[in-house]
Amino acid sequence: MTGARPYRVLIVEDHQVVAEGLAVLLGEYPGLEVVGVTGSVAEVRRLPDSGPVDVAVVDYWLPDGTGVDATLALRERWPEIAVVFLSADDSDESMLAALEAGASGYLVKSAGGADVAAAVRRAAEGEILVPARQLAGLLARRREQAQRQAERSRLLESLTPRERQILGLMAEGMDNRDIARQLGVSYTTVRSHVRHLLSKLSAHSKLEAVVKAAEWGLPECQH
């Protein structure tokens, strides 16, 4: 901090009670000055030019976008601004999106007031508040998720057009005999296709196969 000037803090939070409480809380800590409260991405873009802002405390979910959108808008106005997310959403996806947008830290709303104030001050001083081990864990979980999704896509792509057609009819509630009549093939042929489907999808029942295929994005099973 240069001289005696306190760090100037902007709050981006759409719940008024939370925003007002946070403003009062941070204002009680020496070296912090809350200079504005806003509740949407659009309001961030319309902020008046009233001097520098050192750090923004941003909620992840806003009425017209996310805290990532707000962060990008803030950086257009103040390229050097530090951003600390304070959100009820503690999912890996939201945390990674915030960090990839350049946030210095990500706190959940259950954090204590002293922790929030300390995070704001440390972010204003240029610190990164996410421990390397935590970030590595987040990235590892995202890689695992990407690998699972790639495997699911590979499994769906391995289905033949006939198998996809049969899955769609299964999703409509047809049994093997109904499917055989619908397709004009033998019951034995349908039963063979169903066995292959269950094996490919690692499913123990036709219902499980349909649920998996729908969850993984197969259009024929999404009704």
GUBA-586756 format. One line per 2 residues: number of its first residue (from 0); their letters; for each residue x, y, z of N, C-alpha, C. Coordinates in nm, 2 decimals. Each point is the difference from the previous one (the first is absolute). Layout:
N
NUM	a	X:Y:Z:X:Y:Z:X:Y:Z  ...
end
This chain:
223
0	mt	0.09:-0.12:0.00:-0.09:0.12:0.00:0.09:0.12:0.00  -0.03:0.10:-0.09:0.08:0.12:-0.01:-0.04:0.10:0.11
2	ga	0.09:0.05:0.08:-0.03:0.09:0.10:-0.10:-0.05:0.09  -0.10:0.09:0.04:-0.10:-0.04:0.09:-0.13:-0.03:-0.07
4	rp	0.00:0.00:-0.13:-0.13:-0.02:-0.07:-0.05:-0.14:0.02  -0.12:-0.02:0.04:-0.06:-0.13:0.02:-0.02:-0.07:-0.13
6	yr	-0.01:-0.13:0.00:-0.04:-0.07:-0.12:-0.15:0.02:-0.03  -0.02:0.04:-0.12:-0.14:0.03:-0.05:-0.07:-0.13:-0.05
8	vl	-0.11:-0.03:0.06:-0.07:-0.13:-0.02:-0.14:0.02:-0.07  -0.03:-0.07:-0.10:-0.13:0.00:-0.07:-0.06:-0.14:0.03
10	iv	-0.13:0.00:0.04:-0.08:-0.12:0.02:-0.09:-0.02:-0.11  0.00:-0.12:-0.06:-0.09:-0.04:-0.11:-0.08:-0.12:0.05
12	ed	-0.12:0.03:0.05:-0.09:-0.10:0.07:-0.14:0.05:-0.02  -0.09:-0.10:-0.05:-0.14:0.04:-0.04:-0.09:-0.01:0.12
14	hq	0.04:-0.07:0.11:-0.09:-0.01:0.11:0.03:0.12:0.10  -0.10:0.09:0.00:0.03:0.13:0.07:0.04:-0.02:0.15
16	vv	-0.07:-0.09:0.07:0.04:-0.01:0.14:0.14:-0.05:0.01  0.04:-0.09:-0.08:0.14:-0.06:0.00:0.10:0.12:-0.04
18	ae	-0.04:0.07:-0.10:0.09:0.11:-0.05:0.02:0.10:0.11  -0.11:0.04:0.06:0.01:0.11:0.11:0.08:-0.05:0.12
20	gl	-0.03:-0.13:0.04:0.08:-0.05:0.11:0.14:-0.01:-0.03  0.04:-0.04:-0.12:0.14:-0.01:-0.04:0.06:0.14:0.00
22	av	-0.07:0.10:-0.05:0.06:0.13:0.00:0.03:0.05:0.14  -0.10:-0.02:0.09:0.02:0.04:0.14:0.12:-0.08:0.06
24	ll	0.00:-0.13:-0.02:0.11:-0.08:0.05:0.14:0.05:-0.04  0.02:0.01:-0.13:0.13:0.04:-0.05:0.04:0.14:0.04
26	ge	-0.10:0.09:0.01:0.02:0.13:0.04:0.06:0.02:0.14  -0.02:-0.11:0.08:0.04:0.01:0.14:0.15:-0.04:0.01
28	yp	0.06:-0.05:-0.11:0.14:-0.04:0.01:0.09:0.11:-0.05  0.10:0.03:0.08:0.10:0.11:-0.04:0.06:-0.04:-0.13
30	gl	0.02:0.11:-0.08:0.07:-0.02:-0.13:-0.09:-0.04:-0.11  -0.13:-0.02:0.02:-0.10:-0.03:-0.10:-0.11:0.10:-0.01
32	ev	-0.03:0.04:-0.12:-0.11:0.10:-0.02:-0.09:-0.05:-0.11  -0.13:-0.02:0.03:-0.09:-0.05:-0.10:-0.05:0.13:-0.07
34	vg	0.02:0.00:-0.13:-0.03:0.12:-0.09:-0.12:-0.02:-0.09  -0.06:-0.13:0.01:-0.11:-0.02:-0.09:-0.06:-0.14:0.02
36	vt	-0.13:0.00:-0.02:-0.07:-0.13:0.00:-0.09:-0.01:-0.13  0.01:-0.11:-0.07:-0.07:-0.02:-0.12:-0.05:-0.14:-0.01
38	gs	-0.11:-0.02:-0.07:-0.06:-0.14:0.00:-0.02:-0.07:-0.13  0.06:0.04:-0.11:-0.01:-0.07:-0.12:0.12:0.04:-0.09
40	va	0.01:-0.08:-0.11:0.10:0.02:-0.10:-0.02:0.13:-0.07  -0.13:0.03:-0.03:-0.03:0.12:-0.07:0.03:0.13:0.09
42	ev	-0.02:-0.01:0.13:0.03:0.11:0.09:0.15:0.02:0.01  0.08:-0.11:-0.01:0.14:0.01:0.00:0.05:0.08:-0.12
44	rr	-0.06:-0.03:-0.11:0.04:0.07:-0.13:-0.04:0.15:0.01  -0.10:0.03:0.08:-0.05:0.14:0.01:0.07:0.08:0.11
46	lp	0.09:-0.06:0.07:0.06:0.07:0.12:0.06:0.13:-0.04  -0.02:0.10:0.07:0.06:0.13:-0.03:0.16:0.00:0.03
48	ds	0.07:0.08:-0.07:0.14:0.01:0.02:0.03:0.09:0.12  0.00:-0.07:0.11:0.02:0.07:0.13:0.13:-0.03:0.07
50	gp	0.10:-0.03:-0.08:0.13:-0.02:0.06:0.04:-0.15:-0.01  0.11:-0.04:0.04:0.05:-0.14:-0.01:-0.07:-0.09:0.10
52	vd	-0.01:-0.12:-0.03:-0.05:-0.11:0.09:0.11:-0.10:0.01  0.04:-0.04:0.12:0.11:-0.09:0.01:-0.05:-0.15:0.00
54	va	-0.12:-0.03:0.06:-0.04:-0.14:0.00:-0.15:0.00:0.00  -0.05:-0.10:-0.07:-0.15:-0.02:-0.01:-0.03:-0.13:0.07
56	vv	-0.11:0.00:0.08:-0.05:-0.13:0.06:-0.13:-0.03:-0.08  0.01:-0.11:-0.07:-0.10:-0.04:-0.10:-0.07:-0.13:0.03
58	dy	-0.14:0.00:-0.01:-0.07:-0.12:0.01:0.01:-0.07:-0.13  -0.01:-0.14:0.00:0.01:-0.07:-0.13:-0.13:0.01:-0.09
60	wl	-0.11:-0.01:0.07:-0.13:0.00:-0.08:-0.06:0.14:0.01  -0.02:0.06:-0.11:-0.07:0.13:0.00:-0.12:0.00:-0.09
62	pd	-0.09:0.09:0.01:-0.13:-0.01:-0.07:0.02:-0.01:-0.16  0.10:0.07:-0.05:0.02:0.00:-0.14:0.13:-0.06:-0.05
64	gt	0.05:-0.09:0.07:0.13:-0.07:-0.04:0.07:-0.05:0.12  0.13:-0.01:-0.01:0.08:-0.06:0.11:0.10:0.10:0.05
66	gv	0.06:-0.03:0.11:0.11:0.08:0.05:0.12:0.00:-0.10  0.01:-0.10:-0.08:0.10:0.00:-0.11:-0.02:0.12:-0.10
68	da	-0.13:0.01:-0.04:-0.04:0.11:-0.08:0.03:0.14:0.06  -0.03:0.00:0.13:0.02:0.13:0.08:0.15:0.03:0.00
70	tl	0.08:-0.11:0.02:0.15:0.02:0.01:0.05:0.06:-0.13  -0.04:-0.06:-0.11:0.04:0.05:-0.13:-0.03:0.15:-0.02
72	al	-0.12:0.03:0.05:-0.05:0.14:-0.01:0.09:0.09:0.09  0.02:-0.04:0.12:0.09:0.07:0.09:0.14:0.03:-0.06
74	re	0.05:-0.11:-0.06:0.14:0.01:-0.05:0.01:0.10:-0.12  -0.12:0.02:-0.07:0.00:0.10:-0.11:0.02:0.14:0.06
76	rw	-0.05:0.02:0.12:0.00:0.13:0.06:0.13:0.02:0.08  0.03:-0.11:0.08:0.12:0.01:0.09:0.09:-0.13:-0.03
78	pe	0.09:0.01:-0.09:0.07:-0.12:-0.04:0.08:-0.07:0.11  0.04:0.07:0.10:0.08:-0.05:0.11:-0.09:-0.04:0.12
80	ia	-0.13:0.00:-0.01:-0.08:-0.02:0.12:0.01:-0.15:0.04  0.01:-0.02:0.13:0.00:-0.14:0.06:-0.15:-0.04:0.02
82	vv	-0.03:-0.13:-0.02:-0.14:-0.04:0.02:0.00:-0.12:0.09  -0.08:0.01:0.10:-0.03:-0.12:0.10:-0.14:-0.04:-0.02
84	fl	-0.03:-0.12:-0.03:-0.13:-0.05:-0.01:-0.05:-0.04:0.14  -0.13:0.03:0.03:-0.06:-0.04:0.12:-0.14:-0.06:-0.03
86	sa	-0.01:-0.13:0.00:-0.12:-0.06:-0.06:-0.05:-0.12:0.08  -0.13:-0.03:-0.01:-0.05:-0.12:0.06:0.03:-0.12:-0.08
88	dd	0.04:0.02:-0.13:0.03:-0.11:-0.09:0.14:-0.04:0.02  0.02:-0.12:0.05:0.14:-0.05:0.03:0.04:-0.11:-0.10
90	sd	-0.07:-0.01:-0.12:0.03:-0.10:-0.09:0.14:0.02:-0.07  0.06:-0.11:-0.04:0.13:0.01:-0.07:-0.01:0.09:-0.13
92	es	-0.11:-0.02:-0.07:-0.02:0.07:-0.13:0.00:0.15:0.03  -0.07:0.05:0.10:-0.01:0.14:0.02:0.14:0.06:0.05
94	ml	0.06:-0.08:0.09:0.13:0.05:0.05:0.10:0.01:-0.11  0.01:-0.10:-0.09:0.09:0.00:-0.11:-0.03:0.11:-0.09
96	aa	-0.12:0.02:-0.03:-0.04:0.11:-0.09:0.04:0.14:0.05  -0.01:0.01:0.13:0.04:0.13:0.07:0.15:0.02:-0.01
98	le	0.07:-0.11:0.03:0.15:0.01:0.00:0.05:0.02:-0.14  -0.06:-0.06:-0.10:0.04:0.02:-0.13:-0.03:0.14:-0.05
100	ag	-0.09:0.06:0.06:-0.03:0.14:-0.04:0.09:0.10:0.07  0.09:-0.06:0.09:0.10:0.09:0.06:-0.03:0.03:0.15
102	as	-0.09:-0.06:0.06:-0.03:0.02:0.14:0.12:-0.03:0.09  0.01:0.08:0.10:0.11:-0.03:0.10:-0.04:-0.10:0.10
104	gy	-0.13:-0.02:0.02:-0.04:-0.10:0.10:-0.15:-0.03:-0.01  -0.04:-0.10:0.06:-0.14:-0.04:0.00:-0.04:-0.05:0.13
106	lv	-0.09:0.07:0.07:-0.05:-0.03:0.13:-0.15:-0.04:-0.01  -0.04:-0.09:0.09:-0.14:-0.03:0.01:-0.06:0.09:0.11
108	ks	-0.14:0.02:-0.01:-0.06:0.10:0.08:-0.01:-0.04:0.15  0.04:-0.13:0.03:0.01:-0.04:0.14:0.13:0.05:0.06
110	ag	0.09:0.06:-0.07:0.12:0.05:0.05:-0.03:0.11:0.11  0.09:0.01:0.10:-0.01:0.10:0.10:0.03:0.14:-0.05
112	ga	-0.05:0.10:0.07:0.03:0.14:-0.04:0.15:0.03:0.00  0.07:-0.04:0.10:0.14:0.02:0.00:0.08:-0.06:-0.12
114	dv	-0.05:-0.12:-0.04:0.06:-0.07:-0.11:-0.02:0.08:-0.13  -0.13:0.05:-0.02:-0.03:0.08:-0.12:0.09:0.13:0.00
116	aa	0.00:0.07:0.11:0.08:0.12:0.00:0.15:-0.03:-0.02  0.05:-0.10:0.05:0.14:-0.04:-0.02:0.02:-0.03:-0.15
118	av	-0.09:-0.07:-0.06:0.01:-0.04:-0.14:0.00:0.12:-0.09  -0.09:0.10:0.04:0.00:0.12:-0.08:0.13:0.08:0.01
120	rr	0.05:0.01:0.12:0.13:0.07:0.02:0.11:-0.07:-0.08  0.01:-0.13:0.02:0.11:-0.07:-0.07:-0.01:0.00:-0.15
122	aa	-0.13:0.00:-0.05:-0.01:0.01:-0.15:0.04:0.14:-0.05  -0.04:0.10:0.08:0.04:0.14:-0.04:0.15:0.01:0.00
124	eg	0.07:-0.08:0.08:0.15:0.01:0.01:0.06:-0.09:-0.10  -0.08:-0.07:-0.09:0.06:-0.07:-0.11:0.02:-0.15:0.03
126	ei	-0.06:-0.05:0.11:0.02:-0.14:0.03:-0.10:-0.09:-0.07  0.03:-0.12:-0.03:-0.09:-0.10:-0.05:-0.04:-0.09:0.11
128	lv	-0.13:-0.01:0.03:-0.05:-0.06:0.12:-0.03:-0.15:-0.01  0.01:-0.05:-0.12:-0.03:-0.14:-0.02:0.13:-0.08:0.02
130	pa	0.01:-0.09:0.10:0.12:-0.08:0.01:0.03:-0.09:-0.12  0.13:-0.02:-0.03:0.03:-0.08:-0.12:-0.06:-0.14:0.01
132	rq	0.00:-0.06:0.12:-0.06:-0.13:0.01:-0.15:0.00:-0.03  -0.07:0.10:0.04:-0.14:0.01:-0.03:-0.03:0.01:-0.15
134	la	0.08:0.09:-0.06:-0.01:0.03:-0.14:0.03:-0.13:-0.08  0.11:-0.07:0.04:0.03:-0.13:-0.06:-0.11:-0.10:0.01
136	gl	-0.06:0.00:0.11:-0.12:-0.10:0.02:-0.11:0.04:-0.09  -0.03:0.13:-0.01:-0.11:0.04:-0.09:0.03:-0.04:-0.14
138	la	0.12:0.03:-0.05:0.04:-0.04:-0.13:-0.01:-0.15:-0.03  0.05:-0.07:0.10:-0.01:-0.15:-0.01:-0.14:-0.05:-0.01
140	rr	-0.09:0.06:0.08:-0.14:-0.05:-0.01:-0.06:0.04:-0.13  0.04:0.12:-0.06:-0.06:0.04:-0.13:0.06:-0.10:-0.11
142	re	0.12:-0.03:0.01:0.06:-0.10:-0.10:-0.08:-0.13:0.01  -0.02:-0.05:0.12:-0.07:-0.12:0.02:-0.14:0.01:-0.06
144	qa	-0.07:0.11:0.02:-0.13:0.02:-0.05:0.00:0.00:-0.16  0.10:0.07:-0.05:0.02:0.00:-0.15:0.02:-0.14:-0.06
146	qr	0.08:-0.08:0.08:0.03:-0.13:-0.05:-0.13:-0.09:0.00  -0.08:0.02:0.11:-0.12:-0.08:0.01:-0.10:0.04:-0.11
148	qa	0.00:0.13:-0.03:-0.09:0.04:-0.11:0.04:-0.05:-0.13  0.14:0.00:-0.02:0.05:-0.05:-0.13:-0.03:-0.15:-0.01
150	er	0.01:-0.07:0.11:-0.03:-0.15:-0.01:-0.15:-0.02:-0.03  -0.09:0.09:0.06:-0.14:-0.01:-0.02:-0.03:0.02:-0.15
152	sr	0.06:0.11:-0.05:-0.02:0.03:-0.15:0.05:-0.12:-0.08  0.11:-0.06:0.03:0.05:-0.11:-0.08:-0.09:-0.12:0.01
154	ll	-0.06:-0.02:0.11:-0.10:-0.11:0.01:-0.12:0.03:-0.08  -0.05:0.12:0.01:-0.12:0.03:-0.08:0.03:-0.01:-0.15
156	es	0.12:0.04:-0.04:0.03:0.00:-0.14:0.02:-0.15:-0.05  0.03:-0.09:0.09:0.02:-0.14:-0.03:-0.14:-0.07:-0.03
158	lt	-0.11:0.06:0.03:-0.13:-0.06:-0.03:-0.03:0.01:-0.15  -0.05:-0.11:-0.05:-0.04:0.00:-0.14:-0.14:0.08:-0.01
160	pr	-0.03:0.04:-0.12:-0.13:0.07:-0.02:-0.12:-0.08:0.05  0.01:-0.14:-0.03:-0.11:-0.08:0.05:-0.01:0.00:0.15
162	er	0.12:-0.01:0.07:0.00:0.00:0.15:-0.05:0.13:0.05  0.03:0.11:-0.06:-0.05:0.13:0.04:-0.15:0.01:-0.02
164	qi	-0.05:-0.06:-0.11:-0.14:-0.01:-0.02:-0.08:-0.08:0.10  0.06:-0.11:0.04:-0.06:-0.09:0.10:0.01:0.07:0.14
166	lg	0.10:0.07:0.03:0.01:0.08:0.12:-0.11:0.10:0.01  -0.03:0.07:-0.11:-0.10:0.10:0.00:-0.14:-0.07:0.02
168	lm	-0.02:-0.11:-0.06:-0.13:-0.07:0.02:-0.01:-0.05:0.15  0.11:-0.05:0.05:0.00:-0.04:0.14:-0.04:0.12:0.09
170	ae	0.05:0.12:-0.03:-0.03:0.12:0.07:-0.14:0.03:0.00  -0.07:-0.04:-0.11:-0.15:0.02:-0.01:-0.08:-0.10:0.08
172	gm	0.07:-0.09:0.06:-0.07:-0.10:0.08:-0.03:-0.13:-0.06  0.05:-0.02:-0.13:-0.03:-0.13:-0.07:0.09:-0.11:0.06
174	dn	-0.06:-0.12:0.00:0.08:-0.12:0.03:0.05:-0.06:-0.12  0.07:-0.11:0.01:0.07:-0.06:-0.12:-0.10:-0.04:-0.11
176	rd	-0.11:-0.06:0.04:-0.10:-0.04:-0.10:-0.06:0.12:-0.07  -0.03:0.11:0.08:-0.05:0.12:-0.07:0.10:0.05:-0.10
178	ia	0.13:0.00:0.04:0.10:0.06:-0.09:0.01:-0.09:-0.12  0.00:-0.13:0.02:0.00:-0.09:-0.12:-0.11:0.02:-0.10
180	rq	-0.12:0.02:0.05:-0.11:0.03:-0.09:0.02:0.14:-0.06  0.04:0.10:0.07:0.02:0.13:-0.05:0.10:0.00:-0.11
182	lg	0.11:-0.07:0.01:0.11:0.00:-0.10:-0.01:-0.11:-0.10  -0.10:-0.09:0.02:-0.02:-0.11:-0.10:0.12:-0.10:0.00
184	vs	0.05:-0.02:0.12:0.11:-0.10:0.01:-0.04:-0.11:0.11  0.08:-0.10:0.01:-0.04:-0.10:0.10:0.03:0.04:0.14
186	yt	-0.07:-0.07:0.09:0.02:0.03:0.14:0.15:-0.04:0.04  0.05:-0.10:-0.06:0.14:-0.05:0.03:0.10:0.11:-0.04
188	tv	-0.03:0.06:-0.11:0.09:0.11:-0.05:0.00:0.11:0.10  -0.11:0.04:0.04:-0.01:0.12:0.09:0.07:-0.04:0.13
190	rs	-0.02:-0.12:0.05:0.06:-0.04:0.13:0.15:0.00:-0.01  0.05:-0.04:-0.12:0.15:0.00:-0.02:0.05:0.15:0.00
192	hv	-0.07:0.09:-0.07:0.04:0.14:0.01:-0.01:0.05:0.14  -0.10:-0.03:0.08:-0.01:0.05:0.13:0.12:-0.05:0.09
194	rh	0.04:-0.13:-0.02:0.11:-0.05:0.07:0.13:0.08:-0.03  0.02:0.03:-0.13:0.12:0.08:-0.04:-0.01:0.14:0.06
196	ll	-0.12:0.06:0.00:-0.01:0.13:0.06:0.04:0.00:0.15  -0.06:-0.10:0.07:0.03:0.00:0.15:0.15:-0.02:0.02
198	sk	0.07:-0.08:-0.08:0.14:-0.02:0.01:0.08:0.12:-0.03  -0.03:0.07:-0.11:0.07:0.12:-0.04:-0.01:0.11:0.11
200	ls	-0.12:0.01:0.06:-0.03:0.11:0.09:0.03:-0.04:0.15  0.05:-0.12:0.01:0.02:-0.05:0.14:-0.12:0.01:0.09
202	ah	-0.11:-0.03:-0.06:-0.13:0.01:0.07:-0.05:-0.14:0.04  -0.07:0.00:0.11:-0.05:-0.13:0.05:-0.15:-0.02:-0.03
204	sk	-0.06:0.10:-0.06:-0.14:-0.02:-0.04:-0.03:0.10:-0.11  -0.11:-0.02:-0.07:-0.04:0.09:-0.11:-0.03:0.14:0.05
206	le	-0.06:0.01:0.12:-0.03:0.13:0.06:0.13:0.07:0.03  0.10:-0.07:0.05:0.13:0.07:0.03:0.07:0.04:-0.13
208	av	-0.01:-0.08:-0.10:0.05:0.04:-0.13:-0.06:0.13:-0.06  -0.13:0.01:0.01:-0.08:0.11:-0.05:0.04:0.13:0.08
210	vk	0.01:-0.02:0.14:0.03:0.12:0.08:0.15:0.05:-0.03  0.09:-0.10:-0.01:0.14:0.04:-0.03:0.01:0.07:-0.13
212	aa	-0.07:-0.05:-0.10:0.01:0.06:-0.14:-0.06:0.14:0.00  -0.11:0.02:0.08:-0.06:0.13:0.01:0.09:0.10:0.07
214	ew	0.06:-0.05:0.11:0.09:0.09:0.08:0.12:0.04:-0.09  0.04:-0.09:-0.08:0.12:0.02:-0.08:-0.02:0.08:-0.13
216	gl	-0.13:0.03:-0.03:-0.03:0.08:-0.11:-0.05:-0.06:-0.12  -0.04:-0.13:0.00:-0.05:-0.06:-0.12:-0.14:0.05:-0.03
218	pe	-0.02:0.07:-0.11:-0.13:0.07:-0.03:-0.12:-0.10:0.00  0.02:-0.12:-0.05:-0.11:-0.09:-0.01:-0.06:-0.04:0.14
220	cq	0.07:0.03:0.10:-0.05:-0.04:0.14:-0.04:0.13:0.08  0.00:0.11:-0.06:-0.03:0.12:0.07:-0.14:0.05:-0.04
222	h	-0.10:-0.03:0.08:-0.14:0.03:-0.03:-0.05:0.10:0.10
end
